[in-house]
């Protein structure tokens, strides 16, 4: 599903008016009519209060008020002056409702608000880009309606919410339903903005398909993933489905690389090679007997990789060129390990996923990897993202999309910013927000599973952006499969590995391309 930020939404609106000559008043009429139909269908209100600003969002609210009157639904209007300028469309619709004698109330308080069973929020649309001040009338009104516990329906975007980032600008409306127009706004689905709308209804108000063709940003749901995932050939063999090399592990953390390897296999990779310090190789062989295990020299303290002659030794021991390389799971955060990461990227012409300790070792120097001209995906959680960018976790979380996009631009890598509604950003292929997964998956080892799954899809020949999308969505989808079985907490990485094939199968009509032999029996 296409998603747009505030700037893109305005550009679409302007493009439709200029190219197709669809007047703005017609679009406002359609928006108001369709919003009314949705409101009536969902809430069947008896008496509504429509709170309007003086911009186009307020104009949409005025159209809703008119259709309520036409359909014998009582409604009052409360107007807030939130702009010095008003559009012609707003003025014209205001004149109409005044001639129809729809009641404008002059003030609003706790007792007055009890009269209504529905509040329609039409104060701000998608254009708000400044904080609402605590001493302003708008702040007080939003606080009042939120505290009233009345059902609230917002038009286009809950007022006070940044439609691009999902950040609350001072205060924002908490809506039962948001009816948004033409395209899904990133701020409605991104963390933390998703909290402001329990339900979202998307309505096309006359936007031709052509206007969305150049927009690359998407909301990853079942339909989007079905466009990407491919059925497997029935005649394929392990060589057909790629070779993933996973480099990591240390004496203290052997589990991380086991999780990554098993996840890679369960996502469909043909062959997995695990490169680990010799000190843990026996554990790895016992836990993943299907994998090839490369034993490497151990550091002087007996825990980690020895970086001396690492690349030469790895090349000598590799039996087959890897299709994709995952670096980092359980590797340890030692300064000298940075050399292993950089030399591996330099010496192997492959696609890479850098996760966990690989990111911790590289830190802010991650931006310098572009010199190697490799296809690289990095998968930081908010804490790692903060270290990579020199920001605080709070700053990262306040604008997850912008932070992912900025790092993607600076580094020319695909950024997978993990968390609820994981953000995937690529300078070439746009920004994508994941819909799957839940807090039930908030346990150790989940990131290792994700890196293994993405590495698997890379090895199977998917484009890097598609491998990232598939990995992120199916990882979360596996969690949802378990959630539907009443596992609402404590989902472990091993549980994800177990149900991953089921999650994949649910999205592919024929998970294996069928070969049917028709044999005619003449007897």
N, C-alpha and C positions, 0 to 999 in steps of 0.2 A: 504494500500500500504506500502510495506517494505521501511524503511528509514535507512540510514547508515551514520556514521560520517567518518572522514578521515581514522582513524585507521581500522575500519571495512571494508572500501572500499579496502584498501591495503591488508588486510587479505584475502578478497575474491579473489582478483587478484592472490595472491601467492598460495592460495588453489587450484584454477583452474589449474594453471601451474603445481603444484606438483602432485595433485591427478589424474587429467584427461589428463595430458601431452599435454595440448593444448598450443602450443608455443606462446610466447608473440608477435612475429611478425605477427601471424595470427590474434590475437585479435586486434592488431593495424590496420591491414588491414581492418578488418570488421568495426572497429570504424570509420576509415576514410571514407570508402565507404558509410556506413549508414549515417554518418554526411553529406557527400556531397549530398546524395539523399534528406535528410531533408532540407538542404540549398537551393537546386535547386527547390524543391517543394514550399517552403515558400517564397523565394525571387526572383527566376529567375534572378540572377545577370548577368550583361553584362561584368563588369570588377571589379575584387575583389582584395583586399589586404589581404594577410594572414600574420599575425604577429606571429612569433613563438619564443618560448624559445628553450633551447637546451636539454630539458628533453623529456619524453615520450609524454607529451601533445603537444610539438612541433612536435614530430614524427607523431601524429595524423593529425596535420595541414599539414604536408608535403604530407601525403596520400590524403587529401582533394585537395591539389593543383594539384596533379597528375590527379585525376579524373576530375577536372575542365578542364585541358588541353585536356584530352581524349574526353571531351564533348564540345570542341570548345568554352570554356568560358575563356576569358582573365583573367590572374591573375599574380600578382607580390608577391614576398615573402620578408618580412623584418625580419631579424633574430636578436634577442637580446641574448647576452651571459648572461644567468641567472644562470648558474651552471658550476662549474669547470669540472664536469664529464658529459659525454654524453653516453647514452646507445648504444649498438650495433644496436638496431632497428632504433634508430634515425639516426645513421651514415649511415646505409644501405639505408634508405629512402632518405636521403640527396643526396647520390651518384646518386640515380635513377633520382631525379628531376633535378640534374645538367646535367646528360646525356641527359635529355629531353629538356635541354636549357630553363627551366623555369627561368624567370628573378628574380634575387636577387637585390633589391635596397639597396644602401649603406646608405641613409639618408632619414629622413622623416620630413616634415614640413607642415605648414598650407596650402600652395599652392599645394604641391604634393598630399596631401590627398584628394583634391577636384576632382582628376581624377577618384576616385573609388565610386561605388554605394553600395558596401558592404565591411565591414571589418570583418575578421574572427580572433577572439582572441584565440590563442593557445600558450600563454606565460607560464602560470602556470596551473596545474591541481588541484587535491585535496590536494596536499602535502604541500602547503605553510603554514608555521607556524611562520613566523616572519614578522615584519613590513617592508614595502617598504619605504626606506629612501627618504626624499623629494629632496635630491640632486642627486639621482640616475637616470641613463638614463631610467630605467623602469618606474619610477614615472612620468617622463616628457612625455613619450610615452603614458601612460594611460591617463594622463591629456589631451594630445593633441587629442586623438581619442574621448574621452568623449565630449570635447568642440566642436569637428567638427560637431556634430549632425548627423553624418553618421549612417546608420543602422549597428549595431554590432551584430554578432553572436558569442557566447563563446562556447568553447568545454569543456565539463564536469563541469566546474565551472568558473564564471567570475574571471579573474585574479585579485588578490588582496583581494578576499573574502575568509574568513576562511570557509572551507566547512563543518566544524563541528558546529561552533557557529553562523555563519552568520555575524560575526563582520568584518568590513573593516580593513584590515591590512595596514594602512597608506593611501592607495588609492585603489579603485577597479573599474573595468570596469562596465559600465551600459549597459547591453545587452538587445536588443529587444527579442532575443531568446537564451536560453542556451540549448545545446544538451548534456545531461548527460548520462553516460554509466552504464549499469547493474542495478544500484539502485538509487533511489532518495536521494540526499545528504541533510542532515538536515539543513545545512547552507543556502540552496537555498530557503527553505520554512519558516524558522524561522524568527522572528522579531529580527533584522532589515534586514537580508539578502535577504528577499523576494523582497525588493525594487530594487535589482540589476538585476532581470530578469522579463521582462514583460510576457514572455511565457517560458515554460519548455517542452522539448521533451525528454522522457526517451526511451533509446534504449538498448535492450539486445544484447551484442556483444559475445554471446556464453557462458553465465553463466548458468549451469544446475540448475534446481529448488532446488536441494538438498543443494546447498551452502547457501540458504537463510533460511533453516528450523530452525536453532538455533537463528535467529535474531528476537527479540521480539518487536523491535521498529517499530512504524507505523505512517503513515500520515492518520488522521481520515477523511475519505470522505464517501460518500454515500455507497460505496461497503463495506467498513470496518464495518460500523454500521449495515448494513443488515445482516452481519454474527453474530451479537450479539443479536439484538432485537428479541423478541419472540412474536408470536400472542397470544392473550388472549383466554382462554377457554370460550366458550359460556355459560357454566354452572357454571362459577365462581360467587362468591359472595364477599361482602366486606371483609370477613375474608380471602378469597383466596389471595387478593392483598395487604395484609400487613397493618401494623399500624405504622405511623410515629409520633413520639413525637417531638415537636418543643419547645425549651425553650429560651425565650428572651423577648424583649419588655421593654419599660420603658415609663414614662409619656411624655417624649420629643419625643420619636420615636415609636409610636404604629404601624406605617405603615409597617415597615420592616418585622415584624412577620406575618402580614396579607398577604403580598406578598409571603412570603415563604410558608405559609399554602395553599393558593390558587394554587400556582405552584405545590405543592406536589399532590394536588387532581387532577389537570389537567393532570399531568404526569401519572396518573393511580393508585395512592395509594387508598386502600379501606377505610382507616380510618385515620383521622388526629386529634391528640390531641394537643392543644396549652396551654402551661404553661406560665402564665404572672402574673405580679404584679396586685393585685386586683384593683389598681387605674385605669387601662385601660381595665379591663375585659368587661365592658359594650360595649365599642367601638368594641372590637374584636367579641363579640357575634353578634352585628349588622352587621358587615362586612363579617363574615364567619359563617353563621348559621349552616352550615353542619358539623362544627367541634365541638369536645368536648373541652370546655374551663375549665382549672383548675386555680382557683384564689389562689394566694399565698400572704403571708404577705408582707407588704411594708416596706421599709427602713424608718428610722426616718425622713428623709427629704421629704417623700411622693412621691418619684419618681421611685425607683428601687426595686429589690428584697431585702427582708430581709434574710440574709444568715443563721441566727440562726434557727436550726431545719428544714432547707429547705428540706433535703433528706427524713427525717421521714414524713413530711407533704405531700411531693410529692408521696411517696409510698402509703400512706393511701388513697390518692385521685385518684390515677390511677385506671381505671376500667379494663384495659387490658395491658398485657406486651407489650412494644413497640418492633417492629422489627428493627427499626432504630431511632436514636436520633440526632436531629440537635440542636446545641447549639450556640447562639451568635447573631442572627439577632436583632438589635435594643436594645440589653441588657444594654448598657452603659459600660463605661470603668472606673469602680471603683475597687480599689485594693481588697476590701473584696469579690467581685464577683468571684475572682479566686478560692476561697474555694468551691463555688457552682459547678464550672466546674470540679474541681479535684474530689470532692466527688461523683458527678454524674457518672463520668467515672469509678470510683472505685466500686461503689455500683450496677451499672447496667451492666449486661453481655449482651451487645448489640453492634451493629455497630454504629459508630459515625461520624458526620460531624461537624467540628469546623470551624466557619466562623466569620468574622467581629469582634465584640467586644470580642468574646471568644479568638481570637488570640491576640488582643490588651491586654487583661488581663493577658494572659499567657506569652507573649513576648518570650524571649530567653529560658525560662524554658520549652518550648514546647518539647524540646529534651528529657526531663525526663519522658514523658508520656509512654515510652516503658515499664516501670516497671509494668504497669497495664495489659499488654498483651491483648490489645484490638485492634480491627480492626478500624483504624481511618483514615479519609480523612480530610485534611485541604485545605482551598480554599483562600489563600492570594492574594491580588492584589500586585503590585510591592512595594508600600509603606509599607504594612504589612510584606512582605517578607524581606524587608530591616531591619525592626525592629527585626524580628525573627532570622536573621542571623548576625546582627551587621554590615551590609554593607550599602552603599549608594544606592539610587534608581538607579543612573547611573551605578553602578557596577552590580546591578541585571539585568538591561536591556541589558547591553553589552554582557552578556552570560547567557541568561535565562535557557537554557538547563542544563548547568553545575551546576548552582546554585540550580535548582530544584532537580537534581540528587544527589548533595551533601547533601541537607537537607533530602531527602528521605533515604539516606544511614545512616545518623546520627540518625534519629528519628525512622526509620522503619515504617514510615507512607506513605500513598499515598499523594503526593503533587500536587495540582492543582494550578499552577501559572497563574493567570488570566491575560488577556490582549489580544491584537490581536495575533492570533496563540497561544492560550492558551496551556501551556505545562503541561502534566500529567506525573508524574514520580513515579515509584515504584521500589524498589530494587529487587523485585521478578518478576515483570511483565513488566519491560522495560519502555521506555519513548515514549510518544505519542504526536504528535503535531496536534492541531485541525485546520481544514480548514474552518469552518463555522463562520459566524458573521462578523460584520463590525463596523466602528466608529459611525454609525447611532444609535448604541445601547449604546453609552457612556452617560448614564444618571443614576441618583440615583436610587437605588433599584434593579439594575440588579444582583448584587451579592446575594441578598436575594432570588431572583427568582431562581438563579442557585443552591443555597444550598438546597432549597425546592425540586427542580427537582431531584437532586442527591439522597437526602434522600428518595424520593418516590421510585426510582428504587432500592435502597438498601432494602427498606421495602418489595418490590415485589419479593425479593429473588435472585436478581442478585448478582454476585460476586462483591466485592468492586471495583476492577479495571474496570469491565464492567459498573457498575453504574456510575462511574466517567466519562468514555468515552461517555456513552449515554447522561448523563446530560449535559456535556459540548457541545457535538455536537448538540443535539436537541435544546438547549438554543440558540445557534448561528444560527441554521437552521430556527428557528422561526423568528429571526431577518431578515434572508435572504428572507423568505416568504413575509415579510412586505416590504423589500427593492425592491423586484420584483414588488410590487404594487406602486412603486414610493415614498416610504417613505424613503428618503435618509438622514434624520436627525430627531432628537427628538423622536425616538422610546422609549416608556416608558415600564416599567415592566408590567403594566396592559395590554399593547398591546401584549407582549410576551405570557402572560397567556392566552389571547384570542385565539391566533393562534397556540398554542402548540399542541393541538390535531391534527390539520391539518398537522403540520410538522411531527408528529409521523406517521400519516396515510400514508403520501407520501412514507414512507420507508418500510412499511409492506404490502406485497401483499394482505394478508387478515388480517386486524388488529384484527379480532376476528375469532377464529377457527369456521368454518361453520359446522352446523349440518343440513343435508338435509334428509327429510322424503319423501320417494317415496310411494305415495298412488295410488294404481291401482283401478280405478273405473270400476266395472264390468257392470254397468247399461248402 
